[in-house]
Amino acid sequence: MLGRKIIKSTLSVGLGAVVFYAANALAATSIADMANTLGDTYKGIGKLMVATAYLAGFGLTIAAIFKFKQHKDNPQQVTMGVPITMLLVGIALIFLPNIIAPAGTSLFGSGASAGGFTGEGVDVLTQ
């Protein structure tokens, strides 16, 4: 019963997104306008992913604090590995957006460029 509700709501959101993109595509006068609209959409999706990483990181860090308390109260029920793992993953998610650019510079050098959210560096890929 709950599965059907989840499937129906997911299909409704997906259909709404398709209608939204179709309306934007019909409003565009050229393929370039459609590409610009999609580029702006991807920029928003990228910002949403970064914000989700921050929120999930803070949430896991706070949950780890509560797990440490549960471990103190009942060490047999909650092993020490659970809160430590939650804390490490939370910290990694908090710092993940700040690590991506320096990691790319370390791996590919300072002269490398990426496409970014809008794809402005795609001409580098064709060389």
N, CA, C and O atoms as a GROMACS GRO file, in nm:
protein
  508
    1MET      N    1   0.082  -0.119   0.000
    1MET     CA    2   0.000   0.000   0.000
    1MET      C    3   0.087   0.126   0.000
    1MET      O    4   0.065   0.219  -0.077
    2LEU      N    5   0.188   0.127   0.090
    2LEU     CA    6   0.278   0.241   0.095
    2LEU      C    7   0.363   0.250  -0.031
    2LEU      O    8   0.393   0.360  -0.078
    3GLY      N    9   0.401   0.135  -0.086
    3GLY     CA   10   0.479   0.132  -0.209
    3GLY      C   11   0.406   0.194  -0.326
    3GLY      O   12   0.465   0.263  -0.409
    4ARG      N   13   0.275   0.169  -0.333
    4ARG     CA   14   0.197   0.229  -0.443
    4ARG      C   15   0.190   0.380  -0.430
    4ARG      O   16   0.195   0.451  -0.530
    5LYS      N   17   0.178   0.430  -0.307
    5LYS     CA   18   0.175   0.575  -0.286
    5LYS      C   19   0.308   0.638  -0.326
    5LYS      O   20   0.311   0.745  -0.386
    6ILE      N   21   0.417   0.571  -0.292
    6ILE     CA   22   0.548   0.623  -0.328
    6ILE      C   23   0.565   0.624  -0.479
    6ILE      O   24   0.616   0.720  -0.536
    7ILE      N   25   0.523   0.517  -0.544
    7ILE     CA   26   0.534   0.510  -0.690
    7ILE      C   27   0.448   0.617  -0.756
    7ILE      O   28   0.491   0.682  -0.851
    8LYS      N   29   0.326   0.635  -0.706
    8LYS     CA   30   0.237   0.738  -0.763
    8LYS      C   31   0.295   0.877  -0.744
    8LYS      O   32   0.293   0.958  -0.837
    9SER      N   33   0.348   0.907  -0.626
    9SER     CA   34   0.404   1.040  -0.604
    9SER      C   35   0.530   1.062  -0.688
    9SER      O   36   0.551   1.172  -0.739
   10THR      N   37   0.612   0.959  -0.703
   10THR     CA   38   0.731   0.971  -0.787
   10THR      C   39   0.693   0.994  -0.933
   10THR      O   40   0.753   1.077  -1.001
   11LEU      N   41   0.594   0.921  -0.980
   11LEU     CA   42   0.548   0.941  -1.118
   11LEU      C   43   0.488   1.080  -1.137
   11LEU      O   44   0.505   1.142  -1.242
   12SER      N   45   0.417   1.130  -1.035
   12SER     CA   46   0.359   1.264  -1.045
   12SER      C   47   0.468   1.370  -1.054
   12SER      O   48   0.458   1.462  -1.136
   13VAL      N   49   0.570   1.357  -0.971
   13VAL     CA   50   0.680   1.454  -0.976
   13VAL      C   51   0.754   1.444  -1.110
   13VAL      O   52   0.788   1.546  -1.170
   14GLY      N   53   0.778   1.322  -1.156
   14GLY     CA   54   0.845   1.304  -1.284
   14GLY      C   55   0.764   1.361  -1.400
   14GLY      O   56   0.821   1.425  -1.489
   15LEU      N   57   0.633   1.339  -1.398
   15LEU     CA   58   0.547   1.394  -1.503
   15LEU      C   59   0.547   1.546  -1.499
   15LEU      O   60   0.548   1.611  -1.603
   16GLY      N   61   0.545   1.602  -1.378
   16GLY     CA   62   0.551   1.747  -1.365
   16GLY      C   63   0.681   1.803  -1.421
   16GLY      O   64   0.681   1.908  -1.486
   17ALA      N   65   0.793   1.733  -1.396
   17ALA     CA   66   0.922   1.778  -1.449
   17ALA      C   67   0.924   1.772  -1.601
   17ALA      O   68   0.977   1.862  -1.667
   18VAL      N   69   0.866   1.664  -1.658
   18VAL     CA   70   0.861   1.651  -1.804
   18VAL      C   71   0.777   1.762  -1.865
   18VAL      O   72   0.814   1.821  -1.967
   19VAL      N   73   0.664   1.792  -1.803
   19VAL     CA   74   0.578   1.900  -1.853
   19VAL      C   75   0.651   2.033  -1.844
   19VAL      O   76   0.642   2.115  -1.937
   20PHE      N   77   0.723   2.056  -1.734
   20PHE     CA   78   0.798   2.180  -1.718
   20PHE      C   79   0.905   2.194  -1.827
   20PHE      O   80   0.917   2.301  -1.888
   21TYR      N   81   0.981   2.089  -1.852
   21TYR     CA   82   1.083   2.094  -1.956
   21TYR      C   83   1.022   2.108  -2.095
   21TYR      O   84   1.076   2.177  -2.180
   22ALA      N   85   0.909   2.042  -2.117
   22ALA     CA   86   0.843   2.055  -2.247
   22ALA      C   87   0.794   2.197  -2.269
   22ALA      O   88   0.804   2.250  -2.380
   23ALA      N   89   0.741   2.261  -2.164
   23ALA     CA   90   0.696   2.399  -2.177
   23ALA      C   91   0.814   2.492  -2.206
   23ALA      O   92   0.802   2.584  -2.286
   24ASN      N   93   0.927   2.468  -2.142
   24ASN     CA   94   1.046   2.548  -2.170
   24ASN      C   95   1.096   2.525  -2.311
   24ASN      O   96   1.140   2.619  -2.378
   25ALA      N   97   1.088   2.401  -2.357
   25ALA     CA   98   1.135   2.372  -2.492
   25ALA      C   99   1.045   2.437  -2.596
   25ALA      O  100   1.094   2.486  -2.698
   26LEU      N  101   0.915   2.439  -2.573
   26LEU     CA  102   0.824   2.503  -2.667
   26LEU      C  103   0.840   2.654  -2.667
   26LEU      O  104   0.818   2.719  -2.770
   27ALA      N  105   0.877   2.711  -2.552
   27ALA     CA  106   0.895   2.856  -2.544
   27ALA      C  107   1.025   2.900  -2.611
   27ALA      O  108   1.038   3.016  -2.650
   28ALA      N  109   1.120   2.809  -2.626
   28ALA     CA  110   1.248   2.844  -2.687
   28ALA      C  111   1.230   2.861  -2.837
   28ALA      O  112   1.151   2.791  -2.901
   29THR      N  113   1.305   2.954  -2.892
   29THR     CA  114   1.295   2.980  -3.035
   29THR      C  115   1.403   2.908  -3.114
   29THR      O  116   1.393   2.897  -3.237
   30SER      N  117   1.505   2.858  -3.046
   30SER     CA  118   1.611   2.788  -3.118
   30SER      C  119   1.670   2.680  -3.027
   30SER      O  120   1.638   2.672  -2.908
   31ILE      N  121   1.755   2.600  -3.084
   31ILE     CA  122   1.822   2.495  -3.008
   31ILE      C  123   1.916   2.557  -2.904
   31ILE      O  124   1.933   2.502  -2.796
   32ALA      N  125   1.975   2.670  -2.938
   32ALA     CA  126   2.065   2.737  -2.843
   32ALA      C  127   1.989   2.783  -2.718
   32ALA      O  128   2.040   2.773  -2.607
   33ASP      N  129   1.866   2.833  -2.738
   33ASP     CA  130   1.785   2.872  -2.623
   33ASP      C  131   1.752   2.752  -2.535
   33ASP      O  132   1.755   2.763  -2.412
   34MET      N  133   1.722   2.638  -2.597
   34MET     CA  134   1.695   2.517  -2.520
   34MET      C  135   1.819   2.474  -2.443
   34MET      O  136   1.809   2.434  -2.328
   35ALA      N  137   1.936   2.483  -2.505
   35ALA     CA  138   2.061   2.446  -2.438
   35ALA      C  139   2.091   2.539  -2.321
   35ALA      O  140   2.136   2.494  -2.216
   36ASN      N  141   2.066   2.667  -2.340
   36ASN     CA  142   2.087   2.762  -2.230
   36ASN      C  143   1.993   2.734  -2.114
   36ASN      O  144   2.033   2.743  -1.998
   37THR      N  145   1.869   2.700  -2.144
   37THR     CA  146   1.773   2.667  -2.039
   37THR      C  147   1.817   2.544  -1.962
   37THR      O  148   1.811   2.540  -1.839
   38LEU      N  149   1.862   2.442  -2.035
   38LEU     CA  150   1.910   2.321  -1.968
   38LEU      C  151   2.036   2.350  -1.887
   38LEU      O  152   2.054   2.294  -1.778
   39GLY      N  153   2.124   2.434  -1.938
   39GLY     CA  154   2.245   2.471  -1.863
   39GLY      C  155   2.212   2.539  -1.733
   39GLY      O  156   2.275   2.511  -1.631
   40ASP      N  157   2.113   2.628  -1.733
   40ASP     CA  158   2.070   2.693  -1.610
   40ASP      C  159   2.009   2.592  -1.513
   40ASP      O  160   2.027   2.604  -1.392
   41THR      N  161   1.938   2.493  -1.566
   41THR     CA  162   1.879   2.390  -1.482
   41THR      C  163   1.988   2.308  -1.415
   41THR      O  164   1.978   2.277  -1.296
   42TYR      N  165   2.092   2.271  -1.490
   42TYR     CA  166   2.200   2.192  -1.433
   42TYR      C  167   2.276   2.270  -1.327
   42TYR      O  168   2.325   2.212  -1.231
   43LYS      N  169   2.286   2.401  -1.344
   43LYS     CA  170   2.352   2.482  -1.243
   43LYS      C  171   2.273   2.474  -1.112
   43LYS      O  172   2.333   2.464  -1.004
   44GLY      N  173   2.142   2.478  -1.120
   44GLY     CA  174   2.059   2.466  -1.000
   44GLY      C  175   2.070   2.328  -0.937
   44GLY      O  176   2.071   2.315  -0.814
   45ILE      N  177   2.080   2.225  -1.021
   45ILE     CA  178   2.094   2.088  -0.969
   45ILE      C  179   2.229   2.074  -0.898
   45ILE      O  180   2.237   2.009  -0.794
   46GLY      N  181   2.333   2.133  -0.952
   46GLY     CA  182   2.464   2.128  -0.888
   46GLY      C  183   2.464   2.196  -0.753
   46GLY      O  184   2.521   2.145  -0.656
   47LYS      N  185   2.399   2.312  -0.745
   47LYS     CA  186   2.390   2.382  -0.617
   47LYS      C  187   2.308   2.302  -0.517
   47LYS      O  188   2.339   2.301  -0.398
   48LEU      N  189   2.203   2.234  -0.565
   48LEU     CA  190   2.124   2.149  -0.478
   48LEU      C  191   2.206   2.033  -0.424
   48LEU      O  192   2.192   1.997  -0.307
   49MET      N  193   2.292   1.975  -0.508
   49MET     CA  194   2.377   1.865  -0.462
   49MET      C  195   2.476   1.911  -0.355
   49MET      O  196   2.500   1.839  -0.258
   50VAL      N  197   2.533   2.030  -0.373
   50VAL     CA  198   2.626   2.083  -0.273
   50VAL      C  199   2.553   2.110  -0.142
   50VAL      O  200   2.604   2.077  -0.035
   51ALA      N  201   2.435   2.169  -0.150
   51ALA     CA  202   2.358   2.196  -0.028
   51ALA      C  203   2.317   2.066   0.040
   51ALA      O  204   2.316   2.059   0.163
   52THR      N  205   2.282   1.964  -0.038
   52THR     CA  206   2.246   1.835   0.020
   52THR      C  207   2.366   1.772   0.090
   52THR      O  208   2.350   1.710   0.195
   53ALA      N  209   2.485   1.786   0.033
   53ALA     CA  210   2.604   1.732   0.098
   53ALA      C  211   2.628   1.800   0.232
   53ALA      O  212   2.661   1.733   0.330
   54TYR      N  213   2.613   1.932   0.237
   54TYR     CA  214   2.629   2.003   0.363
   54TYR      C  215   2.526   1.956   0.466
   54TYR      O  216   2.561   1.925   0.580
   55LEU      N  217   2.399   1.951   0.427
   55LEU     CA  218   2.295   1.912   0.521
   55LEU      C  219   2.312   1.769   0.569
   55LEU      O  220   2.295   1.741   0.688
   56ALA      N  221   2.344   1.678   0.478
   56ALA     CA  222   2.364   1.539   0.518
   56ALA      C  223   2.485   1.527   0.609
   56ALA      O  224   2.483   1.448   0.704
   57GLY      N  225   2.589   1.603   0.583
   57GLY     CA  226   2.708   1.601   0.669
   57GLY      C  227   2.678   1.648   0.810
   57GLY      O  228   2.718   1.584   0.907
   58PHE      N  229   2.607   1.759   0.819
   58PHE     CA  230   2.571   1.808   0.953
   58PHE      C  231   2.476   1.712   1.023
   58PHE      O  232   2.487   1.690   1.144
   59GLY      N  233   2.382   1.656   0.947
   59GLY     CA  234   2.288   1.560   1.007
   59GLY      C  235   2.359   1.436   1.059
   59GLY      O  236   2.329   1.389   1.169
   60LEU      N  237   2.452   1.381   0.981
   60LEU     CA  238   2.526   1.263   1.026
   60LEU      C  239   2.616   1.295   1.145
   60LEU      O  240   2.634   1.211   1.233
   61THR      N  241   2.674   1.413   1.148
   61THR     CA  242   2.758   1.451   1.260
   61THR      C  243   2.677   1.461   1.389
   61THR      O  244   2.721   1.415   1.495
   62ILE      N  245   2.560   1.521   1.381
   62ILE     CA  246   2.473   1.532   1.499
   62ILE      C  247   2.423   1.394   1.541
   62ILE      O  248   2.417   1.363   1.660
   63ALA      N  249   2.388   1.310   1.444
   63ALA     CA  250   2.344   1.174   1.476
   63ALA      C  251   2.457   1.094   1.541
   63ALA      O  252   2.432   1.011   1.628
   64ALA      N  253   2.582   1.119   1.499
   64ALA     CA  254   2.696   1.050   1.560
   64ALA      C  255   2.711   1.087   1.706
   64ALA      O  256   2.748   1.004   1.789
   65ILE      N  257   2.684   1.213   1.739
   65ILE     CA  258   2.691   1.255   1.880
   65ILE      C  259   2.590   1.177   1.963
   65ILE      O  260   2.622   1.132   2.073
   66PHE      N  261   2.469   1.162   1.911
   66PHE     CA  262   2.368   1.084   1.983
   66PHE      C  263   2.406   0.936   1.992
   66PHE      O  264   2.378   0.871   2.093
   67LYS      N  265   2.468   0.884   1.888
   67LYS     CA  266   2.513   0.745   1.891
   67LYS      C  267   2.624   0.725   1.994
   67LYS      O  268   2.630   0.621   2.060
   68PHE      N  269   2.713   0.825   2.009
   68PHE     CA  270   2.814   0.816   2.114
   68PHE      C  271   2.748   0.808   2.252
   68PHE      O  272   2.793   0.733   2.339
   69LYS      N  273   2.641   0.886   2.272
   69LYS     CA  274   2.567   0.881   2.398
   69LYS      C  275   2.503   0.745   2.417
   69LYS      O  276   2.506   0.690   2.528
   70GLN      N  277   2.444   0.689   2.311
   70GLN     CA  278   2.385   0.556   2.321
   70GLN      C  279   2.490   0.451   2.352
   70GLN      O  280   2.464   0.357   2.427
   71HIS      N  281   2.609   0.466   2.295
   71HIS     CA  282   2.716   0.371   2.324
   71HIS      C  283   2.759   0.380   2.470
   71HIS      O  284   2.788   0.279   2.534
   72LYS      N  285   2.763   0.502   2.522
   72LYS     CA  286   2.800   0.520   2.663
   72LYS      C  287   2.698   0.454   2.754
   72LYS      O  288   2.734   0.392   2.854
   73ASP      N  289   2.568   0.468   2.720
   73ASP     CA  290   2.463   0.410   2.803
   73ASP      C  291   2.458   0.258   2.792
   73ASP      O  292   2.435   0.190   2.892
   74ASN      N  293   2.478   0.203   2.673
   74ASN     CA  294   2.467   0.059   2.653
   74ASN      C  295   2.570   0.015   2.548
   74ASN      O  296   2.538   0.009   2.429
   75PRO      N  297   2.692  -0.016   2.591
   75PRO     CA  298   2.798  -0.051   2.495
   75PRO      C  299   2.773  -0.180   2.419
   75PRO      O  300   2.824  -0.197   2.308
   76GLN      N  301   2.695  -0.274   2.476
   76GLN     CA  302   2.668  -0.399   2.406
   76GLN      C  303   2.573  -0.379   2.289
   76GLN      O  304   2.581  -0.451   2.190
   77GLN      N  305   2.483  -0.283   2.300
   77GLN     CA  306   2.381  -0.261   2.196
   77GLN      C  307   2.439  -0.184   2.077
   77GLN      O  308   2.416  -0.221   1.962
   78VAL      N  309   2.513  -0.077   2.105
   78VAL     CA  310   2.568   0.008   1.999
   78VAL      C  311   2.720  -0.004   2.004
   78VAL      O  312   2.782   0.038   2.101
   79THR      N  313   2.779  -0.060   1.900
   79THR     CA  314   2.925  -0.074   1.897
   79THR      C  315   2.989   0.062   1.869
   79THR      O  316   2.924   0.153   1.818
   80MET      N  317   3.115   0.073   1.902
   80MET     CA  318   3.186   0.200   1.886
   80MET      C  319   3.210   0.236   1.740
   80MET      O  320   3.229   0.353   1.708
   81GLY      N  321   3.208   0.138   1.651
   81GLY     CA  322   3.232   0.164   1.510
   81GLY      C  323   3.122   0.244   1.442
   81GLY      O  324   3.148   0.319   1.348
   82VAL      N  325   3.000   0.228   1.491
   82VAL     CA  326   2.887   0.298   1.428
   82VAL      C  327   2.900   0.450   1.441
   82VAL      O  328   2.894   0.519   1.340
   83PRO      N  329   2.916   0.506   1.563
   83PRO     CA  330   2.927   0.652   1.570
   83PRO      C  331   3.054   0.706   1.506
   83PRO      O  332   3.054   0.817   1.452
   84ILE      N  333   3.164   0.630   1.511
   84ILE     CA  334   3.287   0.677   1.449
   84ILE      C  335   3.270   0.684   1.297
   84ILE      O  336   3.312   0.780   1.233
   85THR      N  337   3.206   0.581   1.240
   85THR     CA  338   3.182   0.582   1.096
   85THR      C  339   3.089   0.697   1.057
   85THR      O  340   3.113   0.766   0.958
   86MET      N  341   2.983   0.717   1.134
   86MET     CA  342   2.890   0.827   1.104
   86MET      C  343   2.961   0.962   1.113
   86MET      O  344   2.937   1.050   1.031
   87LEU      N  345   3.047   0.977   1.212
   87LEU     CA  346   3.120   1.103   1.228
   87LEU      C  347   3.214   1.127   1.111
   87LEU      O  348   3.220   1.238   1.058
   88LEU      N  349   3.288   1.023   1.070
   88LEU     CA  350   3.383   1.040   0.959
   88LEU      C  351   3.311   1.069   0.826
   88LEU      O  352   3.356   1.153   0.749
   89VAL      N  353   3.200   0.999   0.800
   89VAL     CA  354   3.125   1.025   0.677
   89VAL      C  355   3.063   1.164   0.681
   89VAL      O  356   3.061   1.234   0.579
   90GLY      N  357   3.013   1.206   0.796
   90GLY     CA  358   2.958   1.341   0.810
   90GLY      C  359   3.061   1.448   0.784
   90GLY      O  360   3.034   1.545   0.713
   91ILE      N  361   3.181   1.430   0.841
   91ILE     CA  362   3.288   1.527   0.818
   91ILE      C  363   3.329   1.529   0.671
   91ILE      O  364   3.353   1.635   0.614
   92ALA      N  365   3.336   1.411   0.609
   92ALA     CA  366   3.371   1.405   0.467
   92ALA      C  367   3.267   1.477   0.382
   92ALA      O  368   3.303   1.547   0.287
   93LEU      N  369   3.139   1.462   0.413
   93LEU     CA  370   3.035   1.530   0.336
   93LEU      C  371   3.038   1.681   0.356
   93LEU      O  372   3.008   1.757   0.264
   94ILE      N  373   3.072   1.725   0.476
   94ILE     CA  374   3.080   1.869   0.501
   94ILE      C  375   3.192   1.932   0.419
   94ILE      O  376   3.176   2.040   0.362
   95PHE      N  377   3.306   1.864   0.413
   95PHE     CA  378   3.422   1.921   0.344
   95PHE      C  379   3.430   1.880   0.197
   95PHE      O  380   3.519   1.929   0.126
   96LEU      N  381   3.342   1.794   0.149
   96LEU     CA  382   3.348   1.747   0.010
   96LEU      C  383   3.343   1.858  -0.094
   96LEU      O  384   3.424   1.856  -0.186
   97PRO      N  385   3.252   1.956  -0.084
   97PRO     CA  386   3.250   2.062  -0.186
   97PRO      C  387   3.380   2.144  -0.191
   97PRO      O  388   3.416   2.196  -0.296
   98ASN      N  389   3.448   2.155  -0.077
   98ASN     CA  390   3.573   2.232  -0.074
   98ASN      C  391   3.694   2.152  -0.120
   98ASN      O  392   3.799   2.209  -0.146
   99ILE      N  393   3.679   2.019  -0.129
   99ILE     CA  394   3.792   1.933  -0.166
   99ILE      C  395   3.797   1.908  -0.316
   99ILE      O  396   3.904   1.877  -0.369
  100ILE      N  397   3.685   1.921  -0.386
  100ILE     CA  398   3.678   1.882  -0.526
  100ILE      C  399   3.775   1.962  -0.614
  100ILE      O  400   3.848   1.902  -0.693
  101ALA      N  401   3.777   2.094  -0.603
  101ALA     CA  402   3.865   2.175  -0.688
  101ALA      C  403   4.013   2.150  -0.660
  101ALA      O  404   4.089   2.130  -0.755
  102PRO      N  405   4.059   2.149  -0.534
  102PRO     CA  406   4.201   2.118  -0.511
  102PRO      C  407   4.239   1.976  -0.554
  102PRO      O  408   4.351   1.954  -0.600
  103ALA      N  409   4.148   1.880  -0.539
  103ALA     CA  410   4.177   1.744  -0.583
  103ALA      C  411   4.193   1.739  -0.735
  103ALA      O  412   4.280   1.668  -0.786
  104GLY      N  413   4.110   1.813  -0.807
  104GLY     CA  414   4.124   1.819  -0.953
  104GLY      C  415   4.255   1.882  -0.995
  104GLY      O  416   4.316   1.838  -1.092
  105THR      N  417   4.299   1.984  -0.923
  105THR     CA  418   4.427   2.047  -0.953
  105THR      C  419   4.542   1.951  -0.923
  105THR      O  420   4.640   1.946  -0.997
  106SER      N  421   4.529   1.875  -0.814
  106SER     CA  422   4.634   1.778  -0.780
  106SER      C  423   4.645   1.667  -0.883
  106SER      O  424   4.755   1.625  -0.918
  107LEU      N  425   4.531   1.620  -0.932
  107LEU     CA  426   4.532   1.508  -1.026
  107LEU      C  427   4.568   1.549  -1.167
  107LEU      O  428   4.644   1.479  -1.235
  108PHE      N  429   4.516   1.662  -1.213
  108PHE     CA  430   4.528   1.698  -1.354
  108PHE      C  431   4.613   1.821  -1.381
  108PHE      O  432   4.629   1.860  -1.496
  109GLY      N  433   4.668   1.883  -1.279
  109GLY     CA  434   4.752   2.000  -1.297
  109GLY      C  435   4.672   2.129  -1.294
  109GLY      O  436   4.549   2.127  -1.300
  110SER      N  437   4.744   2.240  -1.286
  110SER     CA  438   4.676   2.369  -1.272
  110SER      C  439   4.618   2.420  -1.404
  110SER      O  440   4.531   2.506  -1.403
  111GLY      N  441   4.665   2.370  -1.517
  111GLY     CA  442   4.616   2.417  -1.646
  111GLY      C  443   4.490   2.348  -1.694
  111GLY      O  444   4.432   2.389  -1.795
  112ALA      N  445   4.446   2.245  -1.624
  112ALA     CA  446   4.328   2.170  -1.668
  112ALA      C  447   4.202   2.249  -1.638
  112ALA      O  448   4.195   2.324  -1.541
  113SER      N  449   4.102   2.231  -1.722
  113SER     CA  450   3.973   2.296  -1.698
  113SER      C  451   3.863   2.192  -1.709
  113SER      O  452   3.879   2.088  -1.773
  114ALA      N  453   3.750   2.223  -1.646
  114ALA     CA  454   3.638   2.130  -1.645
  114ALA      C  455   3.517   2.198  -1.707
  114ALA      O  456   3.515   2.319  -1.727
  115GLY      N  457   3.417   2.118  -1.735
  115GLY     CA  458   3.296   2.171  -1.795
  115GLY      C  459   3.212   2.255  -1.701
  115GLY      O  460   3.143   2.346  -1.746
  116GLY      N  461   3.218   2.226  -1.573
  116GLY     CA  462   3.136   2.300  -1.478
  116GLY      C  463   2.991   2.260  -1.490
  116GLY      O  464   2.957   2.167  -1.562
  117PHE      N  465   2.905   2.330  -1.419
  117PHE     CA  466   2.763   2.299  -1.421
  117PHE      C  467   2.697   2.335  -1.554
  117PHE      O  468   2.604   2.267  -1.598
  118THR      N  469   2.745   2.440  -1.618
  118THR     CA  470   2.681   2.487  -1.740
  118THR      C  471   2.748   2.433  -1.865
  118THR      O  472   2.696   2.455  -1.975
  119GLY      N  473   2.860   2.364  -1.855
  119GLY     CA  474   2.927   2.308  -1.970
  119GLY      C  475   3.010   2.408  -2.047
  119GLY      O  476   3.034   2.389  -2.166
  120GLU      N  477   3.056   2.515  -1.982
  120GLU     CA  478   3.131   2.617  -2.054
  120GLU      C  479   3.268   2.570  -2.098
  120GLU      O  480   3.330   2.637  -2.181
  121GLY      N  481   3.320   2.458  -2.045
  121GLY     CA  482   3.450   2.409  -2.085
  121GLY      C  483   3.444   2.291  -2.180
  121GLY      O  484   3.542   2.218  -2.194
  122VAL      N  485   3.330   2.269  -2.244
  122VAL     CA  486   3.314   2.152  -2.329
  122VAL      C  487   3.402   2.157  -2.453
  122VAL      O  488   3.434   2.053  -2.510
  123ASP      N  489   3.441   2.275  -2.497
  123ASP     CA  490   3.528   2.284  -2.615
  123ASP      C  491   3.666   2.230  -2.588
  123ASP      O  492   3.737   2.197  -2.683
  124VAL      N  493   3.708   2.219  -2.462
  124VAL     CA  494   3.838   2.162  -2.427
  124VAL      C  495   3.839   2.014  -2.456
  124VAL      O  496   3.944   1.959  -2.488
  125LEU      N  497   3.723   1.947  -2.444
  125LEU     CA  498   3.716   1.803  -2.463
  125LEU      C  499   3.739   1.761  -2.607
  125LEU      O  500   3.781   1.648  -2.632
  126THR      N  501   3.712   1.848  -2.701
  126THR     CA  502   3.722   1.812  -2.843
  126THR      C  503   3.861   1.831  -2.901
  126THR      O  504   3.883   1.800  -3.018
  127GLN      N  505   3.954   1.881  -2.824
  127GLN     CA  506   4.089   1.907  -2.877
  127GLN      C  507   4.171   1.782  -2.880
  127GLN      O  508   4.287   1.785  -2.922
   0.00000   0.00000   0.00000
